[in-house]
Amino acid sequence: MILLDINLPKINGLEVLKRIRANAATRMAPVVVLTSSTEDSDVRECYRLGANSYIQKPVDFGEFIKAVGNISNYWLRYNESPRV
């Protein structure tokens, strides 16, 4: 599972997502976008580029830790991904 923020300092997260999906080694990896953006255009573009989930990053640190725990629990424990 890859947690990806679209607001990165050197390269846009959307470009990272494009590269993830273009690479045979990472193309099937679940990508969860965890970002502060609530722009509809960002949500649409992430899904268009192959994101598996889009979650607004909680501002409160404690809530952020809970969210990451819930995301990890779902994708790494319960979700059945194809074997590569």
N, CA, C and O atoms as a Maestro MAE file, in Angstrom:
{
 s_m_m2io_version
 :::
 2.0.0
}

f_m_ct {
 s_m_title
 :::
 protein
 m_atom[336] {
  # First column is atom index #
  i_m_mmod_type
  r_m_x_coord
  r_m_y_coord
  r_m_z_coord
  i_m_residue_number
  s_m_chain_name
  s_m_pdb_residue_name
  s_m_pdb_atom_name
  i_m_atomic_number
  :::
  1 25 0.836 -1.168 0.000 1 A "MET " " N  " 7
  2 3 0.000 0.000 0.000 1 A "MET " " CA " 6
  3 2 0.885 1.237 0.000 1 A "MET " " C  " 6
  4 15 1.898 1.297 0.697 1 A "MET " " O  " 8
  5 25 0.486 2.212 -0.788 2 A "ILE " " N  " 7
  6 3 1.222 3.470 -0.867 2 A "ILE " " CA " 6
  7 2 0.316 4.588 -0.376 2 A "ILE " " C  " 6
  8 15 -0.783 4.775 -0.899 2 A "ILE " " O  " 8
  9 25 0.776 5.337 0.633 3 A "LEU " " N  " 7
  10 3 0.099 6.550 1.063 3 A "LEU " " CA " 6
  11 2 0.738 7.703 0.312 3 A "LEU " " C  " 6
  12 15 1.957 7.868 0.345 3 A "LEU " " O  " 8
  13 25 -0.073 8.497 -0.361 4 A "LEU " " N  " 7
  14 3 0.458 9.559 -1.217 4 A "LEU " " CA " 6
  15 2 -0.244 10.876 -0.929 4 A "LEU " " C  " 6
  16 15 -1.473 10.946 -0.909 4 A "LEU " " O  " 8
  17 25 0.544 11.916 -0.707 5 A "ASP " " N  " 7
  18 3 0.015 13.271 -0.592 5 A "ASP " " CA " 6
  19 2 0.193 13.938 -1.950 5 A "ASP " " C  " 6
  20 15 1.232 13.766 -2.588 5 A "ASP " " O  " 8
  21 25 -0.795 14.691 -2.398 6 A "ILE " " N  " 7
  22 3 -0.624 15.346 -3.703 6 A "ILE " " CA " 6
  23 2 0.124 16.670 -3.581 6 A "ILE " " C  " 6
  24 15 0.561 17.234 -4.584 6 A "ILE " " O  " 8
  25 25 0.272 17.166 -2.351 7 A "ASN " " N  " 7
  26 3 1.000 18.417 -2.131 7 A "ASN " " CA " 6
  27 2 2.408 18.113 -1.640 7 A "ASN " " C  " 6
  28 15 2.694 18.196 -0.446 7 A "ASN " " O  " 8
  29 25 3.276 17.763 -2.572 8 A "LEU " " N  " 7
  30 3 4.657 17.423 -2.241 8 A "LEU " " CA " 6
  31 2 5.570 18.597 -2.617 8 A "LEU " " C  " 6
  32 15 5.235 19.376 -3.509 8 A "LEU " " O  " 8
  33 25 6.725 18.728 -1.939 9 A "PRO " " N  " 7
  34 3 7.573 19.896 -2.167 9 A "PRO " " CA " 6
  35 2 8.281 19.959 -3.523 9 A "PRO " " C  " 6
  36 15 8.416 21.051 -4.075 9 A "PRO " " O  " 8
  37 25 8.730 18.855 -4.073 10 A "LYS " " N  " 7
  38 3 9.523 18.915 -5.294 10 A "LYS " " CA " 6
  39 2 8.808 18.414 -6.536 10 A "LYS " " C  " 6
  40 15 9.095 18.864 -7.645 10 A "LYS " " O  " 8
  41 25 7.883 17.493 -6.356 11 A "ILE " " N  " 7
  42 3 7.149 16.940 -7.487 11 A "ILE " " CA " 6
  43 2 5.679 16.812 -7.072 11 A "ILE " " C  " 6
  44 15 5.380 16.428 -5.942 11 A "ILE " " O  " 8
  45 25 4.797 17.126 -7.963 12 A "ASN " " N  " 7
  46 3 3.371 17.044 -7.685 12 A "ASN " " CA " 6
  47 2 2.978 15.586 -7.466 12 A "ASN " " C  " 6
  48 15 3.421 14.702 -8.200 12 A "ASN " " O  " 8
  49 25 2.153 15.340 -6.464 13 A "GLY " " N  " 7
  50 3 1.706 13.984 -6.172 13 A "GLY " " CA " 6
  51 2 0.953 13.336 -7.315 13 A "GLY " " C  " 6
  52 15 0.966 12.112 -7.451 13 A "GLY " " O  " 8
  53 25 0.290 14.149 -8.148 14 A "LEU " " N  " 7
  54 3 -0.398 13.595 -9.316 14 A "LEU " " CA " 6
  55 2 0.612 13.001 -10.291 14 A "LEU " " C  " 6
  56 15 0.349 11.970 -10.911 14 A "LEU " " O  " 8
  57 25 1.761 13.645 -10.426 15 A "GLU " " N  " 7
  58 3 2.820 13.109 -11.291 15 A "GLU " " CA " 6
  59 2 3.374 11.817 -10.692 15 A "GLU " " C  " 6
  60 15 3.670 10.875 -11.427 15 A "GLU " " O  " 8
  61 25 3.515 11.762 -9.382 16 A "VAL " " N  " 7
  62 3 3.968 10.531 -8.721 16 A "VAL " " CA " 6
  63 2 2.968 9.413 -8.992 16 A "VAL " " C  " 6
  64 15 3.367 8.288 -9.292 16 A "VAL " " O  " 8
  65 25 1.684 9.709 -8.891 17 A "LEU " " N  " 7
  66 3 0.647 8.715 -9.152 17 A "LEU " " CA " 6
  67 2 0.724 8.211 -10.596 17 A "LEU " " C  " 6
  68 15 0.585 7.013 -10.839 17 A "LEU " " O  " 8
  69 25 0.940 9.100 -11.539 18 A "LYS " " N  " 7
  70 3 1.109 8.691 -12.942 18 A "LYS " " CA " 6
  71 2 2.277 7.719 -13.080 18 A "LYS " " C  " 6
  72 15 2.176 6.703 -13.767 18 A "LYS " " O  " 8
  73 25 3.376 8.042 -12.426 19 A "ARG " " N  " 7
  74 3 4.576 7.187 -12.514 19 A "ARG " " CA " 6
  75 2 4.351 5.830 -11.845 19 A "ARG " " C  " 6
  76 15 4.817 4.805 -12.341 19 A "ARG " " O  " 8
  77 25 3.640 5.828 -10.728 20 A "ILE " " N  " 7
  78 3 3.324 4.569 -10.037 20 A "ILE " " CA " 6
  79 2 2.528 3.659 -10.966 20 A "ILE " " C  " 6
  80 15 2.831 2.472 -11.085 20 A "ILE " " O  " 8
  81 25 1.519 4.210 -11.620 21 A "ARG " " N  " 7
  82 3 0.659 3.415 -12.494 21 A "ARG " " CA " 6
  83 2 1.342 3.041 -13.806 21 A "ARG " " C  " 6
  84 15 0.936 2.074 -14.450 21 A "ARG " " O  " 8
  85 25 2.361 3.778 -14.213 22 A "ALA " " N  " 7
  86 3 3.082 3.481 -15.454 22 A "ALA " " CA " 6
  87 2 4.166 2.416 -15.259 22 A "ALA " " C  " 6
  88 15 4.652 1.845 -16.236 22 A "ALA " " O  " 8
  89 25 4.546 2.148 -14.017 23 A "ASN " " N  " 7
  90 3 5.620 1.216 -13.721 23 A "ASN " " CA " 6
  91 2 5.040 -0.169 -13.442 23 A "ASN " " C  " 6
  92 15 4.180 -0.320 -12.574 23 A "ASN " " O  " 8
  93 25 5.500 -1.163 -14.161 24 A "ALA " " N  " 7
  94 3 4.984 -2.532 -14.003 24 A "ALA " " CA " 6
  95 2 5.150 -3.055 -12.573 24 A "ALA " " C  " 6
  96 15 4.318 -3.830 -12.100 24 A "ALA " " O  " 8
  97 25 6.205 -2.642 -11.888 25 A "ALA " " N  " 7
  98 3 6.472 -3.140 -10.540 25 A "ALA " " CA " 6
  99 2 5.515 -2.555 -9.497 25 A "ALA " " C  " 6
  100 15 5.310 -3.163 -8.447 25 A "ALA " " O  " 8
  101 25 4.929 -1.390 -9.769 26 A "THR " " N  " 7
  102 3 4.069 -0.733 -8.786 26 A "THR " " CA " 6
  103 2 2.635 -0.525 -9.262 26 A "THR " " C  " 6
  104 15 1.791 -0.059 -8.497 26 A "THR " " O  " 8
  105 25 2.360 -0.859 -10.489 27 A "ARG " " N  " 7
  106 3 1.058 -0.584 -11.110 27 A "ARG " " CA " 6
  107 2 -0.130 -1.152 -10.321 27 A "ARG " " C  " 6
  108 15 -1.187 -0.523 -10.272 27 A "ARG " " O  " 8
  109 25 0.023 -2.315 -9.713 28 A "MET " " N  " 7
  110 3 -1.087 -2.955 -9.000 28 A "MET " " CA " 6
  111 2 -1.139 -2.604 -7.507 28 A "MET " " C  " 6
  112 15 -2.069 -3.013 -6.810 28 A "MET " " O  " 8
  113 25 -0.165 -1.861 -7.019 29 A "ALA " " N  " 7
  114 3 -0.147 -1.509 -5.590 29 A "ALA " " CA " 6
  115 2 -1.311 -0.582 -5.259 29 A "ALA " " C  " 6
  116 15 -1.574 0.363 -6.003 29 A "ALA " " O  " 8
  117 25 -2.013 -0.835 -4.155 30 A "PRO " " N  " 7
  118 3 -3.062 0.083 -3.750 30 A "PRO " " CA " 6
  119 2 -2.466 1.447 -3.409 30 A "PRO " " C  " 6
  120 15 -1.483 1.535 -2.674 30 A "PRO " " O  " 8
  121 25 -3.064 2.508 -3.945 31 A "VAL " " N  " 7
  122 3 -2.615 3.866 -3.665 31 A "VAL " " CA " 6
  123 2 -3.745 4.609 -2.959 31 A "VAL " " C  " 6
  124 15 -4.838 4.775 -3.500 31 A "VAL " " O  " 8
  125 25 -3.454 5.050 -1.740 32 A "VAL " " N  " 7
  126 3 -4.393 5.839 -0.965 32 A "VAL " " CA " 6
  127 2 -3.863 7.264 -0.928 32 A "VAL " " C  " 6
  128 15 -2.783 7.521 -0.397 32 A "VAL " " O  " 8
  129 25 -4.626 8.182 -1.492 33 A "VAL " " N  " 7
  130 3 -4.251 9.594 -1.449 33 A "VAL " " CA " 6
  131 2 -4.732 10.143 -0.117 33 A "VAL " " C  " 6
  132 15 -5.925 10.114 0.186 33 A "VAL " " O  " 8
  133 25 -3.800 10.638 0.667 34 A "LEU " " N  " 7
  134 3 -4.082 11.209 1.982 34 A "LEU " " CA " 6
  135 2 -3.551 12.631 1.948 34 A "LEU " " C  " 6
  136 15 -2.347 12.852 2.073 34 A "LEU " " O  " 8
  137 25 -4.445 13.592 1.779 35 A "THR " " N  " 7
  138 3 -4.022 14.955 1.502 35 A "THR " " CA " 6
  139 2 -4.948 15.963 2.156 35 A "THR " " C  " 6
  140 15 -6.045 15.615 2.594 35 A "THR " " O  " 8
  141 25 -4.513 17.201 2.222 36 A "SER " " N  " 7
  142 3 -5.337 18.263 2.808 36 A "SER " " CA " 6
  143 2 -6.324 18.850 1.801 36 A "SER " " C  " 6
  144 15 -7.255 19.554 2.196 36 A "SER " " O  " 8
  145 25 -6.141 18.579 0.524 37 A "SER " " N  " 7
  146 3 -6.998 19.160 -0.507 37 A "SER " " CA " 6
  147 2 -8.402 18.561 -0.498 37 A "SER " " C  " 6
  148 15 -8.577 17.346 -0.399 37 A "SER " " O  " 8
  149 25 -9.384 19.432 -0.601 38 A "THR " " N  " 7
  150 3 -10.772 18.993 -0.740 38 A "THR " " CA " 6
  151 2 -11.340 19.424 -2.089 38 A "THR " " C  " 6
  152 15 -12.551 19.360 -2.305 38 A "THR " " O  " 8
  153 25 -10.480 19.858 -2.986 39 A "GLU " " N  " 7
  154 3 -10.909 20.311 -4.307 39 A "GLU " " CA " 6
  155 2 -11.484 19.141 -5.106 39 A "GLU " " C  " 6
  156 15 -10.845 18.097 -5.235 39 A "GLU " " O  " 8
  157 25 -12.686 19.319 -5.637 40 A "ASP " " N  " 7
  158 3 -13.314 18.277 -6.452 40 A "ASP " " CA " 6
  159 2 -12.429 17.884 -7.625 40 A "ASP " " C  " 6
  160 15 -12.377 16.713 -8.001 40 A "ASP " " O  " 8
  161 25 -11.739 18.848 -8.199 41 A "SER " " N  " 7
  162 3 -10.872 18.552 -9.343 41 A "SER " " CA " 6
  163 2 -9.716 17.636 -8.935 41 A "SER " " C  " 6
  164 15 -9.308 16.782 -9.722 41 A "SER " " O  " 8
  165 25 -9.185 17.796 -7.728 42 A "ASP " " N  " 7
  166 3 -8.113 16.917 -7.248 42 A "ASP " " CA " 6
  167 2 -8.643 15.506 -7.023 42 A "ASP " " C  " 6
  168 15 -7.992 14.529 -7.393 42 A "ASP " " O  " 8
  169 25 -9.824 15.401 -6.416 43 A "VAL " " N  " 7
  170 3 -10.428 14.088 -6.165 43 A "VAL " " CA " 6
  171 2 -10.643 13.364 -7.497 43 A "VAL " " C  " 6
  172 15 -10.250 12.208 -7.651 43 A "VAL " " O  " 8
  173 25 -11.262 14.045 -8.448 44 A "ARG " " N  " 7
  174 3 -11.538 13.436 -9.768 44 A "ARG " " CA " 6
  175 2 -10.250 13.011 -10.467 44 A "ARG " " C  " 6
  176 15 -10.164 11.911 -11.012 44 A "ARG " " O  " 8
  177 25 -9.249 13.893 -10.447 45 A "GLU " " N  " 7
  178 3 -7.994 13.581 -11.146 45 A "GLU " " CA " 6
  179 2 -7.280 12.402 -10.504 45 A "GLU " " C  " 6
  180 15 -6.710 11.572 -11.213 45 A "GLU " " O  " 8
  181 25 -7.295 12.312 -9.199 46 A "CYS " " N  " 7
  182 3 -6.647 11.175 -8.533 46 A "CYS " " CA " 6
  183 2 -7.310 9.864 -8.924 46 A "CYS " " C  " 6
  184 15 -6.624 8.886 -9.223 46 A "CYS " " O  " 8
  185 25 -8.631 9.836 -8.926 47 A "TYR " " N  " 7
  186 3 -9.317 8.610 -9.331 47 A "TYR " " CA " 6
  187 2 -9.102 8.325 -10.814 47 A "TYR " " C  " 6
  188 15 -8.951 7.168 -11.205 47 A "TYR " " O  " 8
  189 25 -9.087 9.360 -11.636 48 A "ARG " " N  " 7
  190 3 -8.840 9.170 -13.067 48 A "ARG " " CA " 6
  191 2 -7.460 8.551 -13.313 48 A "ARG " " C  " 6
  192 15 -7.281 7.748 -14.229 48 A "ARG " " O  " 8
  193 25 -6.497 8.936 -12.485 49 A "LEU " " N  " 7
  194 3 -5.136 8.440 -12.639 49 A "LEU " " CA " 6
  195 2 -4.912 7.090 -11.957 49 A "LEU " " C  " 6
  196 15 -3.821 6.527 -12.051 49 A "LEU " " O  " 8
  197 25 -5.933 6.562 -11.272 50 A "GLY " " N  " 7
  198 3 -5.815 5.212 -10.722 50 A "GLY " " CA " 6
  199 2 -5.696 5.099 -9.220 50 A "GLY " " C  " 6
  200 15 -5.349 4.031 -8.716 50 A "GLY " " O  " 8
  201 25 -5.974 6.173 -8.477 51 A "ALA " " N  " 7
  202 3 -5.968 6.062 -7.010 51 A "ALA " " CA " 6
  203 2 -7.080 5.105 -6.581 51 A "ALA " " C  " 6
  204 15 -8.135 5.043 -7.213 51 A "ALA " " O  " 8
  205 25 -6.837 4.375 -5.523 52 A "ASN " " N  " 7
  206 3 -7.832 3.447 -4.988 52 A "ASN " " CA " 6
  207 2 -8.708 4.083 -3.922 52 A "ASN " " C  " 6
  208 15 -9.809 3.606 -3.648 52 A "ASN " " O  " 8
  209 25 -8.217 5.160 -3.322 53 A "SER " " N  " 7
  210 3 -8.976 5.844 -2.285 53 A "SER " " CA " 6
  211 2 -8.448 7.269 -2.157 53 A "SER " " C  " 6
  212 15 -7.279 7.539 -2.434 53 A "SER " " O  " 8
  213 25 -9.324 8.171 -1.734 54 A "TYR " " N  " 7
  214 3 -8.960 9.581 -1.535 54 A "TYR " " CA " 6
  215 2 -9.511 9.997 -0.190 54 A "TYR " " C  " 6
  216 15 -10.722 9.953 0.030 54 A "TYR " " O  " 8
  217 25 -8.630 10.402 0.715 55 A "ILE " " N  " 7
  218 3 -9.026 10.748 2.074 55 A "ILE " " CA " 6
  219 2 -8.448 12.109 2.438 55 A "ILE " " C  " 6
  220 15 -7.261 12.369 2.243 55 A "ILE " " O  " 8
  221 25 -9.312 12.973 2.972 56 A "GLN " " N  " 7
  222 3 -8.823 14.261 3.451 56 A "GLN " " CA " 6
  223 2 -8.057 14.036 4.748 56 A "GLN " " C  " 6
  224 15 -8.556 13.405 5.679 56 A "GLN " " O  " 8
  225 25 -6.854 14.555 4.792 57 A "LYS " " N  " 7
  226 3 -5.975 14.390 5.939 57 A "LYS " " CA " 6
  227 2 -6.530 15.161 7.142 57 A "LYS " " C  " 6
  228 15 -6.759 16.366 7.041 57 A "LYS " " O  " 8
  229 25 -6.749 14.491 8.269 58 A "PRO " " N  " 7
  230 3 -7.206 15.205 9.468 58 A "PRO " " CA " 6
  231 2 -6.146 16.204 9.943 58 A "PRO " " C  " 6
  232 15 -4.949 15.930 9.862 58 A "PRO " " O  " 8
  233 25 -6.591 17.357 10.437 59 A "VAL " " N  " 7
  234 3 -5.678 18.390 10.917 59 A "VAL " " CA " 6
  235 2 -5.110 18.019 12.286 59 A "VAL " " C  " 6
  236 15 -3.923 18.217 12.544 59 A "VAL " " O  " 8
  237 25 -5.953 17.486 13.152 60 A "ASP " " N  " 7
  238 3 -5.534 17.094 14.491 60 A "ASP " " CA " 6
  239 2 -4.617 15.877 14.421 60 A "ASP " " C  " 6
  240 15 -4.949 14.886 13.770 60 A "ASP " " O  " 8
  241 25 -3.461 15.948 15.090 61 A "PHE " " N  " 7
  242 3 -2.476 14.868 14.996 61 A "PHE " " CA " 6
  243 2 -3.024 13.537 15.497 61 A "PHE " " C  " 6
  244 15 -2.771 12.497 14.889 61 A "PHE " " O  " 8
  245 25 -3.771 13.557 16.597 62 A "GLY " " N  " 7
  246 3 -4.347 12.320 17.122 62 A "GLY " " CA " 6
  247 2 -5.311 11.686 16.132 62 A "GLY " " C  " 6
  248 15 -5.317 10.469 15.950 62 A "GLY " " O  " 8
  249 25 -6.126 12.517 15.496 63 A "GLU " " N  " 7
  250 3 -7.055 12.021 14.481 63 A "GLU " " CA " 6
  251 2 -6.302 11.512 13.252 63 A "GLU " " C  " 6
  252 15 -6.717 10.542 12.618 63 A "GLU " " O  " 8
  253 25 -5.197 12.173 12.922 64 A "PHE " " N  " 7
  254 3 -4.359 11.729 11.809 64 A "PHE " " CA " 6
  255 2 -3.821 10.321 12.079 64 A "PHE " " C  " 6
  256 15 -3.864 9.457 11.203 64 A "PHE " " O  " 8
  257 25 -3.322 10.098 13.280 65 A "ILE " " N  " 7
  258 3 -2.779 8.778 13.653 65 A "ILE " " CA " 6
  259 2 -3.878 7.718 13.574 65 A "ILE " " C  " 6
  260 15 -3.638 6.615 13.084 65 A "ILE " " O  " 8
  261 25 -5.084 8.043 14.054 66 A "LYS " " N  " 7
  262 3 -6.202 7.096 13.976 66 A "LYS " " CA " 6
  263 2 -6.557 6.792 12.522 66 A "LYS " " C  " 6
  264 15 -6.798 5.639 12.164 66 A "LYS " " O  " 8
  265 25 -6.586 7.825 11.695 67 A "ALA " " N  " 7
  266 3 -6.928 7.633 10.280 67 A "ALA " " CA " 6
  267 2 -5.917 6.723 9.598 67 A "ALA " " C  " 6
  268 15 -6.298 5.808 8.868 67 A "ALA " " O  " 8
  269 25 -4.637 6.966 9.829 68 A "VAL " " N  " 7
  270 3 -3.600 6.133 9.220 68 A "VAL " " CA " 6
  271 2 -3.714 4.694 9.720 68 A "VAL " " C  " 6
  272 15 -3.529 3.752 8.950 68 A "VAL " " O  " 8
  273 25 -4.016 4.524 10.996 69 A "GLY " " N  " 7
  274 3 -4.213 3.176 11.536 69 A "GLY " " CA " 6
  275 2 -5.385 2.470 10.874 69 A "GLY " " C  " 6
  276 15 -5.291 1.290 10.535 69 A "GLY " " O  " 8
  277 25 -6.490 3.184 10.689 70 A "ASN " " N  " 7
  278 3 -7.664 2.596 10.034 70 A "ASN " " CA " 6
  279 2 -7.384 2.261 8.571 70 A "ASN " " C  " 6
  280 15 -7.796 1.213 8.074 70 A "ASN " " O  " 8
  281 25 -6.690 3.148 7.900 71 A "ILE " " N  " 7
  282 3 -6.324 2.904 6.493 71 A "ILE " " CA " 6
  283 2 -5.451 1.665 6.398 71 A "ILE " " C  " 6
  284 15 -5.705 0.777 5.585 71 A "ILE " " O  " 8
  285 25 -4.426 1.610 7.228 72 A "SER " " N  " 7
  286 3 -3.507 0.462 7.222 72 A "SER " " CA " 6
  287 2 -4.238 -0.824 7.550 72 A "SER " " C  " 6
  288 15 -4.022 -1.850 6.905 72 A "SER " " O  " 8
  289 25 -5.094 -0.772 8.540 73 A "ASN " " N  " 7
  290 3 -5.840 -1.961 8.949 73 A "ASN " " CA " 6
  291 2 -6.664 -2.492 7.784 73 A "ASN " " C  " 6
  292 15 -6.654 -3.693 7.513 73 A "ASN " " O  " 8
  293 25 -7.374 -1.613 7.097 74 A "TYR " " N  " 7
  294 3 -8.193 -2.054 5.968 74 A "TYR " " CA " 6
  295 2 -7.339 -2.617 4.837 74 A "TYR " " C  " 6
  296 15 -7.543 -3.755 4.414 74 A "TYR " " O  " 8
  297 25 -6.385 -1.830 4.344 75 A "TRP " " N  " 7
  298 3 -5.642 -2.227 3.142 75 A "TRP " " CA " 6
  299 2 -4.669 -3.373 3.383 75 A "TRP " " C  " 6
  300 15 -4.430 -4.181 2.486 75 A "TRP " " O  " 8
  301 25 -4.106 -3.452 4.582 76 A "LEU " " N  " 7
  302 3 -3.089 -4.480 4.839 76 A "LEU " " CA " 6
  303 2 -3.640 -5.715 5.545 76 A "LEU " " C  " 6
  304 15 -3.016 -6.775 5.513 76 A "LEU " " O  " 8
  305 25 -4.806 -5.586 6.181 77 A "ARG " " N  " 7
  306 3 -5.353 -6.740 6.898 77 A "ARG " " CA " 6
  307 2 -6.577 -7.340 6.214 77 A "ARG " " C  " 6
  308 15 -6.676 -8.560 6.083 77 A "ARG " " O  " 8
  309 25 -7.507 -6.496 5.777 78 A "TYR " " N  " 7
  310 3 -8.767 -7.007 5.265 78 A "TYR " " CA " 6
  311 2 -8.878 -7.059 3.737 78 A "TYR " " C  " 6
  312 15 -9.496 -7.972 3.189 78 A "TYR " " O  " 8
  313 25 -8.293 -6.102 3.071 79 A "ASN " " N  " 7
  314 3 -8.413 -6.058 1.617 79 A "ASN " " CA " 6
  315 2 -7.656 -7.216 0.971 79 A "ASN " " C  " 6
  316 15 -6.541 -7.543 1.378 79 A "ASN " " O  " 8
  317 25 -8.253 -7.812 -0.009 80 A "GLU " " N  " 7
  318 3 -7.599 -8.893 -0.776 80 A "GLU " " CA " 6
  319 2 -7.103 -8.292 -2.088 80 A "GLU " " C  " 6
  320 15 -7.893 -7.917 -2.953 80 A "GLU " " O  " 8
  321 25 -5.795 -8.207 -2.217 81 A "SER " " N  " 7
  322 3 -5.178 -7.666 -3.435 81 A "SER " " CA " 6
  323 2 -4.711 -8.809 -4.324 81 A "SER " " C  " 6
  324 15 -4.411 -9.901 -3.843 81 A "SER " " O  " 8
  325 25 -4.654 -8.545 -5.630 82 A "PRO " " N  " 7
  326 3 -4.150 -9.589 -6.522 82 A "PRO " " CA " 6
  327 2 -2.668 -9.853 -6.256 82 A "PRO " " C  " 6
  328 15 -1.905 -8.936 -5.952 82 A "PRO " " O  " 8
  329 25 -2.292 -11.075 -6.370 83 A "ARG " " N  " 7
  330 3 -0.870 -11.437 -6.194 83 A "ARG " " CA " 6
  331 2 -0.137 -11.120 -7.492 83 A "ARG " " C  " 6
  332 15 -0.583 -11.463 -8.587 83 A "ARG " " O  " 8
  333 25 0.983 -10.464 -7.332 84 A "VAL " " N  " 7
  334 3 1.744 -10.033 -8.511 84 A "VAL " " CA " 6
  335 2 2.819 -11.031 -8.845 84 A "VAL " " C  " 6
  336 15 3.563 -10.838 -9.808 84 A "VAL " " O  " 8
  :::
 }
 m_bond[335] {
  # First column is bond index #
  i_m_from
  i_m_to
  i_m_order
  :::
  1 1 2 1
  2 2 3 1
  3 3 4 2
  4 3 5 1
  5 5 6 1
  6 6 7 1
  7 7 8 2
  8 7 9 1
  9 9 10 1
  10 10 11 1
  11 11 12 2
  12 11 13 1
  13 13 14 1
  14 14 15 1
  15 15 16 2
  16 15 17 1
  17 17 18 1
  18 18 19 1
  19 19 20 2
  20 19 21 1
  21 21 22 1
  22 22 23 1
  23 23 24 2
  24 23 25 1
  25 25 26 1
  26 26 27 1
  27 27 28 2
  28 27 29 1
  29 29 30 1
  30 30 31 1
  31 31 32 2
  32 31 33 1
  33 33 34 1
  34 34 35 1
  35 35 36 2
  36 35 37 1
  37 37 38 1
  38 38 39 1
  39 39 40 2
  40 39 41 1
  41 41 42 1
  42 42 43 1
  43 43 44 2
  44 43 45 1
  45 45 46 1
  46 46 47 1
  47 47 48 2
  48 47 49 1
  49 49 50 1
  50 50 51 1
  51 51 52 2
  52 51 53 1
  53 53 54 1
  54 54 55 1
  55 55 56 2
  56 55 57 1
  57 57 58 1
  58 58 59 1
  59 59 60 2
  60 59 61 1
  61 61 62 1
  62 62 63 1
  63 63 64 2
  64 63 65 1
  65 65 66 1
  66 66 67 1
  67 67 68 2
  68 67 69 1
  69 69 70 1
  70 70 71 1
  71 71 72 2
  72 71 73 1
  73 73 74 1
  74 74 75 1
  75 75 76 2
  76 75 77 1
  77 77 78 1
  78 78 79 1
  79 79 80 2
  80 79 81 1
  81 81 82 1
  82 82 83 1
  83 83 84 2
  84 83 85 1
  85 85 86 1
  86 86 87 1
  87 87 88 2
  88 87 89 1
  89 89 90 1
  90 90 91 1
  91 91 92 2
  92 91 93 1
  93 93 94 1
  94 94 95 1
  95 95 96 2
  96 95 97 1
  97 97 98 1
  98 98 99 1
  99 99 100 2
  100 99 101 1
  101 101 102 1
  102 102 103 1
  103 103 104 2
  104 103 105 1
  105 105 106 1
  106 106 107 1
  107 107 108 2
  108 107 109 1
  109 109 110 1
  110 110 111 1
  111 111 112 2
  112 111 113 1
  113 113 114 1
  114 114 115 1
  115 115 116 2
  116 115 117 1
  117 117 118 1
  118 118 119 1
  119 119 120 2
  120 119 121 1
  121 121 122 1
  122 122 123 1
  123 123 124 2
  124 123 125 1
  125 125 126 1
  126 126 127 1
  127 127 128 2
  128 127 129 1
  129 129 130 1
  130 130 131 1
  131 131 132 2
  132 131 133 1
  133 133 134 1
  134 134 135 1
  135 135 136 2
  136 135 137 1
  137 137 138 1
  138 138 139 1
  139 139 140 2
  140 139 141 1
  141 141 142 1
  142 142 143 1
  143 143 144 2
  144 143 145 1
  145 145 146 1
  146 146 147 1
  147 147 148 2
  148 147 149 1
  149 149 150 1
  150 150 151 1
  151 151 152 2
  152 151 153 1
  153 153 154 1
  154 154 155 1
  155 155 156 2
  156 155 157 1
  157 157 158 1
  158 158 159 1
  159 159 160 2
  160 159 161 1
  161 161 162 1
  162 162 163 1
  163 163 164 2
  164 163 165 1
  165 165 166 1
  166 166 167 1
  167 167 168 2
  168 167 169 1
  169 169 170 1
  170 170 171 1
  171 171 172 2
  172 171 173 1
  173 173 174 1
  174 174 175 1
  175 175 176 2
  176 175 177 1
  177 177 178 1
  178 178 179 1
  179 179 180 2
  180 179 181 1
  181 181 182 1
  182 182 183 1
  183 183 184 2
  184 183 185 1
  185 185 186 1
  186 186 187 1
  187 187 188 2
  188 187 189 1
  189 189 190 1
  190 190 191 1
  191 191 192 2
  192 191 193 1
  193 193 194 1
  194 194 195 1
  195 195 196 2
  196 195 197 1
  197 197 198 1
  198 198 199 1
  199 199 200 2
  200 199 201 1
  201 201 202 1
  202 202 203 1
  203 203 204 2
  204 203 205 1
  205 205 206 1
  206 206 207 1
  207 207 208 2
  208 207 209 1
  209 209 210 1
  210 210 211 1
  211 211 212 2
  212 211 213 1
  213 213 214 1
  214 214 215 1
  215 215 216 2
  216 215 217 1
  217 217 218 1
  218 218 219 1
  219 219 220 2
  220 219 221 1
  221 221 222 1
  222 222 223 1
  223 223 224 2
  224 223 225 1
  225 225 226 1
  226 226 227 1
  227 227 228 2
  228 227 229 1
  229 229 230 1
  230 230 231 1
  231 231 232 2
  232 231 233 1
  233 233 234 1
  234 234 235 1
  235 235 236 2
  236 235 237 1
  237 237 238 1
  238 238 239 1
  239 239 240 2
  240 239 241 1
  241 241 242 1
  242 242 243 1
  243 243 244 2
  244 243 245 1
  245 245 246 1
  246 246 247 1
  247 247 248 2
  248 247 249 1
  249 249 250 1
  250 250 251 1
  251 251 252 2
  252 251 253 1
  253 253 254 1
  254 254 255 1
  255 255 256 2
  256 255 257 1
  257 257 258 1
  258 258 259 1
  259 259 260 2
  260 259 261 1
  261 261 262 1
  262 262 263 1
  263 263 264 2
  264 263 265 1
  265 265 266 1
  266 266 267 1
  267 267 268 2
  268 267 269 1
  269 269 270 1
  270 270 271 1
  271 271 272 2
  272 271 273 1
  273 273 274 1
  274 274 275 1
  275 275 276 2
  276 275 277 1
  277 277 278 1
  278 278 279 1
  279 279 280 2
  280 279 281 1
  281 281 282 1
  282 282 283 1
  283 283 284 2
  284 283 285 1
  285 285 286 1
  286 286 287 1
  287 287 288 2
  288 287 289 1
  289 289 290 1
  290 290 291 1
  291 291 292 2
  292 291 293 1
  293 293 294 1
  294 294 295 1
  295 295 296 2
  296 295 297 1
  297 297 298 1
  298 298 299 1
  299 299 300 2
  300 299 301 1
  301 301 302 1
  302 302 303 1
  303 303 304 2
  304 303 305 1
  305 305 306 1
  306 306 307 1
  307 307 308 2
  308 307 309 1
  309 309 310 1
  310 310 311 1
  311 311 312 2
  312 311 313 1
  313 313 314 1
  314 314 315 1
  315 315 316 2
  316 315 317 1
  317 317 318 1
  318 318 319 1
  319 319 320 2
  320 319 321 1
  321 321 322 1
  322 322 323 1
  323 323 324 2
  324 323 325 1
  325 325 326 1
  326 326 327 1
  327 327 328 2
  328 327 329 1
  329 329 330 1
  330 330 331 1
  331 331 332 2
  332 331 333 1
  333 333 334 1
  334 334 335 1
  335 335 336 2
  :::
 }
}
